[in-house]
Amino acid sequence: MYPSKTAAAGRETYLAASVQTASPAQLLVMLCERLVLDLQRASAALRSGQPSQAHEPLLHAQEILLELNASLDKDVWEGGPGLASLYDYLHGELVRANIAKDQRITDFCLDIVVVLRDTWREAALGLLSVSA
């Protein structure tokens, strides 16, 4: 069963409002959560023998990594250059995974991104408790 057009429009409005009102830390977590979701979808498609269904989520994941890297101010934090290198590495691996439709590479990247998402989520929660 698919949601009605009205329900889909309501969801889009809610998501747009969520993004517009989110803090930078919340936006970072949202991007990482979507990155995880894209890789889960790509992995599931590859596992089920539908490599063509993995293409779009892998492309979107690559776009998210490019955005994360572009928005990273490497000079503000001593870990910035290392994180930029990780984003670059993951992007390259996902390009390889998409070309080869390789589930092993996709799952490897997913494992890394889950840890990254959890780390950013924990940091964002820490910021919320400090500002409260």
Backbone as JSON Lines, residues from 0, in Angstrom:
{"i":0,"aa":"M","n":[0.84,-1.17,0.0],"ca":[0.0,0.0,0.0],"c":[0.89,1.24,0.0]}
{"i":1,"aa":"Y","n":[0.63,2.17,-0.87],"ca":[1.4,3.39,-0.99],"c":[0.65,4.53,-0.32]}
{"i":2,"aa":"P","n":[1.41,5.49,0.25],"ca":[0.74,6.63,0.88],"c":[0.03,7.47,-0.18]}
{"i":3,"aa":"S","n":[-1.02,8.13,0.24],"ca":[-1.75,9.01,-0.68],"c":[-0.89,10.21,-1.03]}
{"i":4,"aa":"K","n":[-1.28,10.93,-2.08],"ca":[-0.55,12.14,-2.47],"c":[-0.59,13.17,-1.35]}
{"i":5,"aa":"T","n":[-1.7,13.24,-0.64],"ca":[-1.83,14.18,0.46],"c":[-0.87,13.82,1.59]}
{"i":6,"aa":"A","n":[-0.78,12.53,1.91],"ca":[0.13,12.09,2.96],"c":[1.58,12.34,2.55]}
{"i":7,"aa":"A","n":[1.9,12.08,1.29],"ca":[3.26,12.31,0.8],"c":[3.6,13.79,0.85]}
{"i":8,"aa":"A","n":[2.67,14.64,0.47],"ca":[2.9,16.09,0.52],"c":[3.1,16.55,1.97]}
{"i":9,"aa":"G","n":[2.31,16.01,2.88],"ca":[2.47,16.34,4.29],"c":[3.82,15.92,4.84]}
{"i":10,"aa":"R","n":[4.27,14.76,4.42],"ca":[5.58,14.27,4.84],"c":[6.68,15.18,4.32]}
{"i":11,"aa":"E","n":[6.56,15.6,3.06],"ca":[7.55,16.51,2.46],"c":[7.59,17.84,3.2]}
{"i":12,"aa":"T","n":[6.43,18.36,3.56],"ca":[6.35,19.62,4.29],"c":[7.01,19.48,5.66]}
{"i":13,"aa":"Y","n":[6.74,18.37,6.33],"ca":[7.33,18.11,7.64],"c":[8.85,18.0,7.54]}
{"i":14,"aa":"L","n":[9.33,17.27,6.55],"ca":[10.78,17.12,6.37],"c":[11.44,18.46,6.06]}
{"i":15,"aa":"A","n":[10.82,19.25,5.22],"ca":[11.38,20.56,4.88],"c":[11.46,21.45,6.13]}
{"i":16,"aa":"A","n":[10.41,21.43,6.94],"ca":[10.42,22.22,8.18],"c":[11.47,21.71,9.14]}
{"i":17,"aa":"S","n":[11.64,20.4,9.21],"ca":[12.65,19.82,10.1],"c":[14.04,20.27,9.7]}
{"i":18,"aa":"V","n":[14.32,20.28,8.42],"ca":[15.64,20.69,7.94],"c":[15.85,22.18,8.18]}
{"i":19,"aa":"Q","n":[14.83,22.99,7.92],"ca":[14.97,24.44,8.07],"c":[15.16,24.87,9.52]}
{"i":20,"aa":"T","n":[14.65,24.11,10.45],"ca":[14.74,24.49,11.86],"c":[15.83,23.74,12.62]}
{"i":21,"aa":"A","n":[16.54,22.86,11.94],"ca":[17.57,22.05,12.6],"c":[18.84,22.87,12.83]}
{"i":22,"aa":"S","n":[19.51,22.55,13.91],"ca":[20.83,23.15,14.18],"c":[21.86,22.51,13.26]}
{"i":23,"aa":"P","n":[23.03,23.11,13.13],"ca":[24.08,22.48,12.32],"c":[24.4,21.05,12.77]}
{"i":24,"aa":"A","n":[24.43,20.82,14.07],"ca":[24.72,19.48,14.58],"c":[23.6,18.51,14.19]}
{"i":25,"aa":"Q","n":[22.36,18.96,14.28],"ca":[21.23,18.11,13.9],"c":[21.25,17.82,12.4]}
{"i":26,"aa":"L","n":[21.61,18.82,11.59],"ca":[21.71,18.6,10.14],"c":[22.78,17.57,9.82]}
{"i":27,"aa":"L","n":[23.89,17.63,10.52],"ca":[24.96,16.66,10.3],"c":[24.47,15.25,10.63]}
{"i":28,"aa":"V","n":[23.78,15.11,11.72],"ca":[23.24,13.8,12.11],"c":[22.21,13.33,11.08]}
{"i":29,"aa":"M","n":[21.37,14.24,10.6],"ca":[20.36,13.87,9.58],"c":[21.04,13.37,8.31]}
{"i":30,"aa":"L","n":[22.09,14.05,7.89],"ca":[22.82,13.61,6.7],"c":[23.43,12.23,6.91]}
{"i":31,"aa":"C","n":[24.0,12.02,8.08],"ca":[24.61,10.71,8.36],"c":[23.55,9.62,8.42]}
{"i":32,"aa":"E","n":[22.39,9.94,8.99],"ca":[21.31,8.95,9.03],"c":[20.84,8.59,7.62]}
{"i":33,"aa":"R","n":[20.75,9.6,6.75],"ca":[20.36,9.32,5.37],"c":[21.44,8.53,4.65]}
{"i":34,"aa":"L","n":[22.69,8.81,4.96],"ca":[23.8,8.06,4.36],"c":[23.7,6.58,4.73]}
{"i":35,"aa":"V","n":[23.41,6.31,5.99],"ca":[23.23,4.93,6.44],"c":[22.05,4.29,5.69]}
{"i":36,"aa":"L","n":[20.94,5.0,5.61],"ca":[19.76,4.47,4.93],"c":[20.06,4.16,3.46]}
{"i":37,"aa":"D","n":[20.76,5.05,2.78],"ca":[21.11,4.8,1.37],"c":[21.96,3.54,1.24]}
{"i":38,"aa":"L","n":[22.93,3.37,2.12],"ca":[23.79,2.19,2.03],"c":[23.04,0.92,2.41]}
{"i":39,"aa":"Q","n":[22.12,1.01,3.34],"ca":[21.29,-0.15,3.67],"c":[20.43,-0.56,2.47]}
{"i":40,"aa":"R","n":[19.86,0.43,1.81],"ca":[19.04,0.14,0.63],"c":[19.88,-0.46,-0.5]}
{"i":41,"aa":"A","n":[21.06,0.1,-0.73],"ca":[21.94,-0.43,-1.78],"c":[22.36,-1.85,-1.45]}
{"i":42,"aa":"S","n":[22.72,-2.1,-0.21],"ca":[23.14,-3.43,0.2],"c":[22.0,-4.44,0.03]}
{"i":43,"aa":"A","n":[20.8,-4.04,0.43],"ca":[19.64,-4.94,0.29],"c":[19.37,-5.26,-1.18]}
{"i":44,"aa":"A","n":[19.5,-4.26,-2.04],"ca":[19.28,-4.49,-3.47],"c":[20.34,-5.45,-4.02]}
{"i":45,"aa":"L","n":[21.58,-5.26,-3.63],"ca":[22.64,-6.14,-4.11],"c":[22.45,-7.56,-3.58]}
{"i":46,"aa":"R","n":[22.07,-7.66,-2.31],"ca":[21.86,-8.98,-1.7],"c":[20.71,-9.73,-2.37]}
{"i":47,"aa":"S","n":[19.7,-8.98,-2.83],"ca":[18.55,-9.64,-3.45],"c":[18.71,-9.83,-4.95]}
{"i":48,"aa":"G","n":[19.91,-9.57,-5.46],"ca":[20.16,-9.79,-6.87],"c":[19.56,-8.75,-7.79]}
{"i":49,"aa":"Q","n":[19.39,-7.53,-7.27],"ca":[18.85,-6.43,-8.08],"c":[19.85,-5.26,-8.12]}
{"i":50,"aa":"P","n":[20.97,-5.47,-8.79],"ca":[22.02,-4.44,-8.77],"c":[21.58,-3.1,-9.35]}
{"i":51,"aa":"S","n":[20.64,-3.11,-10.28],"ca":[20.19,-1.83,-10.84],"c":[19.49,-0.98,-9.78]}
{"i":52,"aa":"Q","n":[18.89,-1.63,-8.78],"ca":[18.21,-0.91,-7.7],"c":[19.21,-0.31,-6.7]}
{"i":53,"aa":"A","n":[20.48,-0.73,-6.77],"ca":[21.5,-0.2,-5.86],"c":[22.11,1.09,-6.39]}
{"i":54,"aa":"H","n":[21.94,1.35,-7.68],"ca":[22.61,2.48,-8.32],"c":[22.24,3.83,-7.68]}
{"i":55,"aa":"E","n":[20.96,4.14,-7.6],"ca":[20.52,5.44,-7.08],"c":[20.94,5.65,-5.61]}
{"i":56,"aa":"P","n":[20.72,4.67,-4.73],"ca":[21.15,4.91,-3.35],"c":[22.67,5.08,-3.23]}
{"i":57,"aa":"L","n":[23.42,4.36,-4.04],"ca":[24.88,4.52,-4.0],"c":[25.28,5.91,-4.51]}
{"i":58,"aa":"L","n":[24.62,6.38,-5.55],"ca":[24.9,7.74,-6.05],"c":[24.56,8.78,-4.99]}
{"i":59,"aa":"H","n":[23.42,8.62,-4.36],"ca":[23.01,9.59,-3.33],"c":[23.98,9.57,-2.16]}
{"i":60,"aa":"A","n":[24.43,8.4,-1.78],"ca":[25.42,8.29,-0.7],"c":[26.71,9.02,-1.08]}
{"i":61,"aa":"Q","n":[27.12,8.9,-2.32],"ca":[28.32,9.61,-2.79],"c":[28.1,11.12,-2.7]}
{"i":62,"aa":"E","n":[26.92,11.58,-3.09],"ca":[26.62,13.01,-3.02],"c":[26.65,13.52,-1.57]}
{"i":63,"aa":"I","n":[26.14,12.73,-0.66],"ca":[26.16,13.12,0.76],"c":[27.61,13.24,1.23]}
{"i":64,"aa":"L","n":[28.45,12.29,0.88],"ca":[29.84,12.37,1.3],"c":[30.54,13.59,0.72]}
{"i":65,"aa":"L","n":[30.24,13.92,-0.53],"ca":[30.81,15.14,-1.12],"c":[30.35,16.38,-0.35]}
{"i":66,"aa":"E","n":[29.08,16.41,0.03],"ca":[28.55,17.55,0.78],"c":[29.17,17.62,2.18]}
{"i":67,"aa":"L","n":[29.29,16.48,2.84],"ca":[29.93,16.47,4.16],"c":[31.36,17.0,4.08]}
{"i":68,"aa":"N","n":[32.07,16.58,3.06],"ca":[33.45,17.0,2.9],"c":[33.53,18.49,2.56]}
{"i":69,"aa":"A","n":[32.64,18.95,1.69],"ca":[32.66,20.37,1.29],"c":[32.32,21.29,2.46]}
{"i":70,"aa":"S","n":[31.47,20.83,3.35],"ca":[31.05,21.67,4.47],"c":[31.99,21.58,5.67]}
{"i":71,"aa":"L","n":[32.96,20.71,5.6],"ca":[33.9,20.52,6.7],"c":[34.96,21.62,6.69]}
{"i":72,"aa":"D","n":[35.07,22.34,7.79],"ca":[36.12,23.35,7.93],"c":[37.32,22.68,8.57]}
{"i":73,"aa":"K","n":[38.27,22.3,7.75],"ca":[39.41,21.5,8.19],"c":[40.36,22.26,9.13]}
{"i":74,"aa":"D","n":[40.27,23.6,9.13],"ca":[41.18,24.41,9.94],"c":[40.67,24.67,11.35]}
{"i":75,"aa":"V","n":[39.4,24.41,11.61],"ca":[38.81,24.72,12.91],"c":[39.12,23.64,13.94]}
{"i":76,"aa":"W","n":[39.31,22.43,13.48],"ca":[39.45,21.28,14.38],"c":[40.63,20.44,13.91]}
{"i":77,"aa":"E","n":[41.47,20.03,14.83],"ca":[42.67,19.28,14.45],"c":[42.34,17.94,13.79]}
{"i":78,"aa":"G","n":[41.17,17.4,14.04],"ca":[40.76,16.14,13.41],"c":[40.15,16.34,12.03]}
{"i":79,"aa":"G","n":[39.98,17.6,11.62],"ca":[39.34,17.91,10.34],"c":[40.01,17.26,9.14]}
{"i":80,"aa":"P","n":[41.32,17.38,8.99],"ca":[41.96,16.75,7.83],"c":[41.79,15.23,7.8]}
{"i":81,"aa":"G","n":[41.82,14.6,8.95],"ca":[41.61,13.15,9.01],"c":[40.2,12.77,8.62]}
{"i":82,"aa":"L","n":[39.23,13.56,9.07],"ca":[37.84,13.29,8.72],"c":[37.63,13.52,7.22]}
{"i":83,"aa":"A","n":[38.25,14.55,6.68],"ca":[38.16,14.79,5.24],"c":[38.73,13.61,4.46]}
{"i":84,"aa":"S","n":[39.82,13.06,4.95],"ca":[40.41,11.88,4.3],"c":[39.46,10.69,4.35]}
{"i":85,"aa":"L","n":[38.79,10.52,5.47],"ca":[37.81,9.44,5.6],"c":[36.66,9.63,4.62]}
{"i":86,"aa":"Y","n":[36.14,10.85,4.53],"ca":[35.07,11.13,3.58],"c":[35.53,10.84,2.15]}
{"i":87,"aa":"D","n":[36.74,11.27,1.81],"ca":[37.29,11.01,0.47],"c":[37.41,9.51,0.21]}
{"i":88,"aa":"Y","n":[37.91,8.79,1.19],"ca":[38.08,7.35,1.05],"c":[36.74,6.66,0.83]}
{"i":89,"aa":"L","n":[35.76,7.0,1.67],"ca":[34.43,6.39,1.53],"c":[33.82,6.72,0.18]}
{"i":90,"aa":"H","n":[33.97,7.94,-0.26],"ca":[33.44,8.32,-1.57],"c":[34.06,7.46,-2.67]}
{"i":91,"aa":"G","n":[35.37,7.32,-2.64],"ca":[36.05,6.5,-3.65],"c":[35.6,5.05,-3.61]}
{"i":92,"aa":"E","n":[35.43,4.52,-2.42],"ca":[34.99,3.14,-2.28],"c":[33.56,2.95,-2.8]}
{"i":93,"aa":"L","n":[32.71,3.94,-2.55],"ca":[31.34,3.83,-3.04],"c":[31.25,3.98,-4.55]}
{"i":94,"aa":"V","n":[32.15,4.75,-5.14],"ca":[32.22,4.8,-6.6],"c":[32.59,3.41,-7.12]}
{"i":95,"aa":"R","n":[33.6,2.79,-6.49],"ca":[34.0,1.43,-6.88],"c":[32.86,0.44,-6.69]}
{"i":96,"aa":"A","n":[32.18,0.55,-5.56],"ca":[31.06,-0.37,-5.28],"c":[29.96,-0.22,-6.32]}
{"i":97,"aa":"N","n":[29.7,1.01,-6.74],"ca":[28.63,1.24,-7.71],"c":[29.02,0.73,-9.09]}
{"i":98,"aa":"I","n":[30.26,0.94,-9.47],"ca":[30.71,0.46,-10.78],"c":[30.66,-1.07,-10.84]}
{"i":99,"aa":"A","n":[31.17,-1.7,-9.77],"ca":[31.24,-3.16,-9.75],"c":[29.98,-3.82,-9.19]}
{"i":100,"aa":"K","n":[29.08,-3.01,-8.65],"ca":[27.9,-3.53,-7.94],"c":[28.35,-4.56,-6.9]}
{"i":101,"aa":"D","n":[29.28,-4.1,-6.06],"ca":[29.96,-4.96,-5.1],"c":[29.34,-4.81,-3.71]}
{"i":102,"aa":"Q","n":[28.69,-5.85,-3.24],"ca":[28.05,-5.79,-1.92],"c":[29.09,-5.77,-0.81]}
{"i":103,"aa":"R","n":[30.21,-6.43,-0.99],"ca":[31.24,-6.46,0.05],"c":[31.74,-5.05,0.35]}
{"i":104,"aa":"I","n":[32.03,-4.28,-0.68],"ca":[32.49,-2.89,-0.48],"c":[31.38,-2.05,0.14]}
{"i":105,"aa":"T","n":[30.17,-2.23,-0.36],"ca":[29.03,-1.48,0.17],"c":[28.84,-1.75,1.66]}
{"i":106,"aa":"D","n":[28.89,-3.01,2.05],"ca":[28.71,-3.36,3.46],"c":[29.87,-2.86,4.32]}
{"i":107,"aa":"F","n":[31.08,-2.88,3.78],"ca":[32.25,-2.36,4.49],"c":[32.04,-0.87,4.78]}
{"i":108,"aa":"C","n":[31.63,-0.12,3.76],"ca":[31.38,1.31,3.93],"c":[30.22,1.54,4.9]}
{"i":109,"aa":"L","n":[29.19,0.72,4.82],"ca":[28.06,0.84,5.73],"c":[28.52,0.68,7.18]}
{"i":110,"aa":"D","n":[29.37,-0.29,7.44],"ca":[29.87,-0.49,8.8],"c":[30.58,0.76,9.32]}
{"i":111,"aa":"I","n":[31.38,1.38,8.48],"ca":[32.11,2.59,8.88],"c":[31.13,3.75,9.12]}
{"i":112,"aa":"V","n":[30.17,3.89,8.22],"ca":[29.23,5.0,8.29],"c":[28.31,4.87,9.51]}
{"i":113,"aa":"V","n":[27.96,3.66,9.9],"ca":[27.14,3.47,11.1],"c":[27.9,3.98,12.33]}
{"i":114,"aa":"V","n":[29.18,3.67,12.42],"ca":[29.99,4.16,13.54],"c":[30.08,5.68,13.49]}
{"i":115,"aa":"L","n":[30.29,6.21,12.3],"ca":[30.38,7.66,12.13],"c":[29.08,8.34,12.55]}
{"i":116,"aa":"R","n":[27.96,7.79,12.08],"ca":[26.65,8.36,12.45],"c":[26.44,8.33,13.96]}
{"i":117,"aa":"D","n":[26.76,7.19,14.57],"ca":[26.57,7.07,16.02],"c":[27.45,8.06,16.78]}
{"i":118,"aa":"T","n":[28.65,8.28,16.29],"ca":[29.57,9.22,16.92],"c":[29.04,10.64,16.81]}
{"i":119,"aa":"W","n":[28.58,11.03,15.61],"ca":[28.03,12.38,15.44],"c":[26.76,12.55,16.26]}
{"i":120,"aa":"R","n":[25.94,11.51,16.33],"ca":[24.71,11.59,17.13],"c":[25.04,11.81,18.6]}
{"i":121,"aa":"E","n":[26.01,11.07,19.09],"ca":[26.43,11.21,20.49],"c":[26.99,12.61,20.75]}
{"i":122,"aa":"A","n":[27.78,13.13,19.81],"ca":[28.34,14.47,19.96],"c":[27.23,15.53,19.95]}
{"i":123,"aa":"A","n":[26.25,15.36,19.07],"ca":[25.14,16.3,19.0],"c":[24.32,16.28,20.28]}
{"i":124,"aa":"L","n":[24.11,15.1,20.84],"ca":[23.39,15.01,22.12],"c":[24.18,15.67,23.23]}
{"i":125,"aa":"G","n":[25.5,15.52,23.17],"ca":[26.36,16.17,24.16],"c":[26.25,17.68,24.06]}
{"i":126,"aa":"L","n":[26.16,18.22,22.86],"ca":[25.99,19.67,22.68],"c":[24.67,20.13,23.24]}
{"i":127,"aa":"L","n":[23.62,19.33,23.04],"ca":[22.3,19.69,23.55],"c":[22.31,19.75,25.08]}
{"i":128,"aa":"S","n":[22.98,18.78,25.72],"ca":[22.98,18.75,27.19],"c":[23.84,19.88,27.76]}
{"i":129,"aa":"V","n":[24.86,20.32,27.02],"ca":[25.7,21.43,27.48],"c":[24.94,22.75,27.38]}
{"i":130,"aa":"S","n":[24.16,22.9,26.3],"ca":[23.44,24.16,26.1],"c":[22.15,24.23,26.91]}
{"i":131,"aa":"A","n":[21.74,23.13,27.5],"ca":[20.47,23.12,28.26],"c":[20.67,23.63,29.67]}
